Amino acid sequence: MKVGLYFGSFNPVHHGHLIIANFIQQNTDLDQVWLVISPQNPFKPNHGLLNEYHRLHLVSLAIEGESKIRTSDIEFRLPKPSYTIDTLTYLEEKYPDHSFVIIMGSDSFQNLDKWKNANLIMTRYPVYVYTRPGFPVRNDLPVKSTILKAPMLQISATEVRTMIQKNQSIRYLVPDVVKEEIERNAYYKLKNPTQQ
């Protein structure tokens, strides 16, 4: 099985994430796309990050009923912060019959050469890059890349969290089931939302 790994904090998951995952699964040779929830991204600050199990639950709710898009909590069991090469190594051992592709935006792709063991990643794993406005795709990296023009919604998780703090409606930005769960549990309402 050929699996695309779409890494992210998903803090919280929103329609932009889901549209990209769905578009890439349907318009490439991938059998499945796994949304890999990262407990802690080494390039992002940890404050304002909802507990990883809450974020996993929100993503699971968002994709309920999907057969070709799955959640993955694989990084929950690995050392933090999460490094992509460590996750890939673990996944290859756990799923020897699968082949893995990395899915990322052109903004992240610009920094791929700064990642831990970047050369190993670039020589061993294909990368499917969806273009993001203002971030041209580099062509000077020694990586097998496929460029995709996925539909882009200008939604950011930061914007969603800010709206929640301001008591503004996030309807239409996230799936209704995600909105309801966030409201039921008052996620992101607290000044320090790393709720356990």
Secondary structure by P-SEA (a helix, b strand, c coil): cbbbbbccccccccaaaaaaaaaaaacccccbbbbccccccccccccccccaaaaaaaaaaaaccccccccccccccccccccaaaaaaaaaaacccbbbbbbbcaaaaaacccccaaaaaaacbbbbbbbccccccccccccbbbbbbcccccccaaaaaaaaaacccccccccaaaaaaaaaaccccccccccc
